Amino acid sequence: MENNIELEKEELELLVGKGYSFETTFLGKKRIWNIGKLSMGKMLRLSKVFIQIKVDEESLSNTDLSVQLPAQYEAVRNNAHLCASAVAIAVESKLPKWFLKWHFLNSLNSEEIMNFSLELLKFSNYQNFMTSTVLMNGNRPTKAMPIEKPDLKPSTEQWGKSATTSDGL
């Protein structure tokens, strides 16, 4: 019962736009960081970071550990700074982004980054942005789907002759 109440509370906070918050130790004190409503400008800055993140999915899903482990290490080496940049961009703070990036790089662990990423995806809602873009665009981005299926039976008009019972139609 309590779990349902917590889930409903989280959903309401999401709908109201309260945002997501997490805690780190910042300069020796506990600090709560908030991610509020994501504006289009913030979504644009985050998208520039997200596009740079590269993951070798084939190597990571390989059953051979001698291939999988180096791929994991490479993913961390190539993407840790990008993940910290994404956190620094998303949080609401007057501190310089380079300082926030350094702080998050040195204080968040992989589980906290995963939770942050999941919450960020909920709040960013890129799907709504894409729907808005499609609605504003005068050109049709996709091929129209036919509503009616074509008639597969040959009609007599196609061949220019009348149908009789001797024709088998």
C-alpha positions, 0 to 999 in steps of 0.5 A: 500500500505504501509503495503505491502511495510513493509511486503516485506521489512520484507521478504527481511530482513528475506531472507538476514539474517538481523535478528530480533531486539527489544528494552529494557531499559538496565541499564537506557538506551534504547538498541536494541538487535539483533538476527542474523543468527542462527547457528547450535550451537545456534539452539542446545542450544535453542532446549535444552531449548525448550524441557524443556518447559512444558505446560498443554494444556488440562488445559489451554483449559478447559472452567472452569476458576477454572482449566484454571487460575491455569494452566496459573499461573503454566505455567508462574512459570515453564516456565518464566526462560526458556523463558528468557534463550531462549532470552539470548541465541538467542541475539547477545551480549558479556554480560554473558548469566546469566546477559542477562537472568536476564535482559530479565526476568525482562524487557520483558512482555508477548506480547514481548515474544510472538512476539520474539517467532514468529520471532525466529521460522521464523529465526531458520527454524528447518524444513530446518535442519530436511530436511538436516538431512534426506538427509544426513541419509543413512537410510530411516526414513519413510516407502516408499509410493507406487506409483501405487495402487494395482489392486483390480480386481482379475486376472486370473493368480492368480487362474491359470485358463483362463477367459471365458464369462461364468465365469462372468469376 
